[in-house]
Each structure stands twice: as structure tokens, then as C-alpha cells.
């Protein structure tokens, strides 16, 4: 089957591309043009395949403009009727944030009006190619001492786990809902950093910080392994091979 991976150099997209490259039945295509250039639109519309995995998005750590988070998933669903589309939702659909509003509007459109798109809604954790702004890369590149939030709660998954769910969705499309929420146990960011430290045997001191109080844990609809096992699998797949 032919699969177009959009955003193949990003945190999620490059992991999806790497994982799907291990599947012999998958013929992968990518696009170097940027949304919403004429080249991008032409290349997507000329794609004669089965699935589009949309990993393009503006994240709140690095961007101030988030139109792509709304415009692209809606455009894909409206214009790629011969394809099935998979879109990454988020746990950060907050009305006080431009990023959160953009993701919420896209998710609501897919749920209420989408015809060809299904969503994997969660928070993701994993390595990046060209940045160190995510929690994982920030921590892996830190030295000495860092602070971990003890009252900031999270129950996301690794980017590898996301890719694995995405693959299963493709081969079992009709068994999945429009919105699918994989969720691990709800833990604090302090606990998460300690798990990363353990799995990657990182020599660093993690101090507790209780200043930030946030709970973005989602009620899951898909059972997944605990985050320590997921990180161990990511380490073996991404770093040890």
C-alpha cells in the first residue's frame, strides 16, 4: 500500500517514517514543499495512494502562528477523498492558548464533519532531528541538575507507540473510531523525568518543583504499555539498532 507521510522531518513524522520503513508492504512517499505552497498542493493532489499521515503542525513551544493546525487537516479531508487520513490530536485543547484553540477547532471539525480522517489524540514524547525544545530532547541534553514538576500531570505516549498505533489503524481501519485516545498511567512530569533517567541511564539530578499545577491527563480508549516499557522499546528501536 502507498502511504504519504507529511512532516517527515518533524518529531512525530520522522519516527512514523522510520517505523513504517520496517514494513515491507508499505511504500512510503514524502513531500519537501511547505504548506500551503502551490507545489505542496499539487504534490498532495497528485498522490495516487491509500493513506495520508498528517504529521505537520505548529507546536506551542516554537511558534506564534497556528493556522496550519486548522487549515491543513480540514483541507486534506475536503480534497483527498480517495485517501484515508490520520491526524494527531493533542491533550492541549485549551481555550486560553492560540495553539490549543487551533488544535481544538481541527479536532471538532474532524469529529463533526470529517469524512475521511481519523484521529489519534494524545500527547507525544520522543526524539527530534532538528530541535531540542521538546521535553524529551531538553532533558536528554541537560546536564547537572534540572527541575521536574510534581503537580503537572501527563499520560501521553512515545512517538514510537503513536507510529505503532497508526500502523494498526491502517491495517484495521474499520475497527477504529473517529477519535482514538491511547493513554498511559497518569504521572507527574517529575515522575516522567525519573523514568527517562532510568531507561537511558542518565547521570543527572532531578529536583522537585511544585509551582506549576496542571492536569492534562485524558481518559483513554486504547490500552497501551506503561511509559517505562514504551521508552525502553523506543531506546531499542531508535538508538540501539
N, C-alpha and C positions, 0 to 999 in steps of 0.2 A: 504494500500500500504506500501511497505517496503522501508525505506529511510536510507541510510548510511550517517551519519554526520562525516566528517573528521575534526579534530581540535576542538573537543567538549569542550576543556578546555580553549580555547582562547577567546579573546574579542568578536569576532563575533560568533564563534562556540557555546559557552555556551549559548548565547542568542537565537540562532537558535534552539538549543536543548530544551531550556526551553519553547519557544513559541510553537514548534511543539508537545511538550508533552501535550499540551492542546487540541490537535486534535485527537479525538478518532479513526479516520480512519487511522492514521499514526502509523506504527510500526517502532520504531527508533532503529538503531544499531550504535555502536561506535567502534573505534579501539584505543587501548592504545599503540601499536607499533609505532615506528617513521619511517617516510620516510627516506631512501629507504631501510630499512632492509628487510631481507627475510621474516620475519614474517608479516610485513606490506603488502608486495606484495602478499603473499599467502592469507592473510585475505581479501584483496580487490578483488582479482581474484575469490575467493570462494563466494563472496557476490551474493546471488541469489535474487535480488530485483529490484526495479523500478527506484530509483533516488539516485544519489550521490551528496551531497552538500559539496563542497571542501572549507573548511574554514581554511586550513593550509596555512601559508605563513610567510615569514621573513619580518618584518617591519623595516623601516629605523631608528626608534628610538633606537632599541636594537641590531641590527645585522650588521655584516660586510660582510656576505656571503649570496647571494640571489639566488643560483642555484635552490632551491626548488620552487621559484616563476615561473621559466620557465619549469623545468623538470617535476614536478608533474602534472600540468594541461595538458601538451602535452601527457604524459604517460597515464593518465586517458582516454583522448579522443581516443587514439590509441588502448587501451587494454580493455576498458569496453564498448564494442559495444552493449551490451544488456541493458545498462542503459542510462538514460538521466542525464546529469551532469550540475550542476550550479556552476559558478565560480565568485568570487568577483573581479571585476576590480577596478580601482582607478583613482583619479584625478591627480595623481602624476606620470605621464608617461614622466619624464624629462630626456633628454639625458645627463645632467651633473651629474646624480646620478646613482650609480650602482643599487640601489633599483628601481628607475624609469625606467631604461633600462630593468631590468628583468620583470617588470610588462608590459611594452610596448611590448616586444617580445612575451610574453604569449598572450596578447590581439590580436596582429596581427596574430599569429598562429591560434587562435580560429576563428577569423573573416575570414581568408583566406582559412584555411584547416580543421577547426573543423567540425566534422560530428555529434557529439552527445552532444556538450556543448553549453550552452547559458550563457551570462554574464550579471551581474548586476554591472554596472560601476558607482561608486560614491565614496565619502569619507564618512567614518562612524564615529559615535560618540557614546560612551556608556561605561558602567562599565566593569571592568575586575575582574577576580578571583584572579590572582596571581601577579599582577604588578600595578604600579602606574605611568607608563611612558606616557600614552596617555593623551591628552588634558583634557578629562573629569575627569579621576582619579587624575591627577595632580591638577586640580582646586578644586575638591571636598575635597582633602586632604591638601590644602593650608590654611594658617591662616594669619590674619593681613592684609597685602597688597600684591597685585600682579600687574603685568603689562599686559595689553591687547593691541595687535597690532591693530592700527586703519587703517592701509593700507595693511593688509593681508586679502584677501577676500576669502570667502568659501561659498559653497552652498550644503553641504552634507546632510546626513540623520542620524537618530539614528539607532543603531543596531537592535532595535525592529522593526522599519519601514522596514529595509532590510529583516528581517525574514518574515514580513507580505507580502512583495512583492514576496519573494521566494516561499511562500506557494501558493499565487495566480498564480505564474508562473507554479507551479506543476499541479494545477487543471485546468489551461487554457493554456497548453504548446504551442499549435499551434497559439495562438494569439500574442505570444511574438516574437520579432526579436532575432537575434544572440546577438546583443549588445543593452542593455536596460539601459537608463540613468535616474534615478529618481533624481530630483533636487529641492531644496527649493529656496527661495529668496536669492540673493547674498548679504551677510553681512560680516562685518569685524569680526575678532576674538575678538576684543573688544566688539562689539555688542553681539556676541555669548556668551561670558562670562557673560555679564549682563543678558541675557535671562536665562542662567543656574542659576545664582544667584537668580533671581526672582522666578523661578519654584521651586527650592529646598530651598528657604528662607534662603540662606546662608549669614551669617554676615561677610562680607569681603569688603575691599576697592579695587576697580579696577582702577588703574591709566593708563592713555593713553601712548602708545609708538608708534611712527611713524617711527622707524628706519628701519623696515623690510617692503619692498614693494613687494607684491606678489598677483597675481590674478589667482587662480586655479578654478574659477567658470566654470562649464560645462553647455552646452546647453542641457536642459533636454528633454527626450522623454516620460517621465511618470510624470503625475501630482501627487503631494503628499501634505499633510498638511504642514502648516508652521512649522518651527522648534520649536516654543514655544508649539504648540499643541502636536508635536511628543514627546517632553521632558516630557510634562505633562502625556501623555499616558505611557511613559517608567516608570515614577515615580510610577504611579498607578499599573502597571503590575509587576514591578520588586521589588519595595521597600515596597509598601503599602499592598500587598497581603500576 
